[in-house]
């Protein structure tokens, strides 16, 4: 068995949370634990302020660094 951390995918999760829960989740993501986390959002204005993570855009099947 491997001791590798799983990948966590959060699909449009911030749109479903109130401001306080958004803030708490963002703080946990920024603290990190070495695991890989992917967060999706259809619009960047739906992400909480201060969530300064690497960003990529997907358009027409193409992925580009923001």
N, C-alpha and C positions, 0 to 999 in steps of 0.2 A: 504494500500500500504506500502511496505517496503522501507526503505531508504538505502538499501544495494547497494554498488558499483558493477557494472557489471564486469565480467571477460573479459579481453581483450586477444585475441589470435592473435599473429603475426607469420604467417607461412612463414618462410624463407625470411623475409622482408629485412634483411641486404644484401642479394645477389642482391637485386633490387635497392639499393641506392648507390649513389656516396659517397666518403669518408667523405665529409662535412656533408651530411645528416645522415650518419651512426653515426658520432660523436654527432650530435645534438639529435638524437633519443636515443642513449645510455645515454646521460646526463639526459634526461627526465625520462628514466626508472630508473636510479640510484637515482634520486631525490625522486621518488615514491610519491604516494598520498594515500597510504593505500589500494589501490585496488589490485586485483590479476591480474598479467600479465604473460602469457605463451608465450615464444619465441621458435620457432623451427628453427633448422639449421642442414642440413645433415652433415656438417663438422665444427668443432670448429674453423678452420682457417678462416672461413667466418665471424666470429664475430669480431667486432671492439675491438682493444686493450683497456684495462681498463674496459671492461664490466664484472665486478666481481659480478656475480649473482650465486645463487645455480644452480647446473647442474645435470641433470639426463640423463642416456643413456637408450635407448630402443633398444633391440636386440632380435629377435626371440620371440616377444610378452612379454618379461620380462623387467621390469623397475628396474634400479639399480642406486644408488647414485654415482656420479662421484668422 
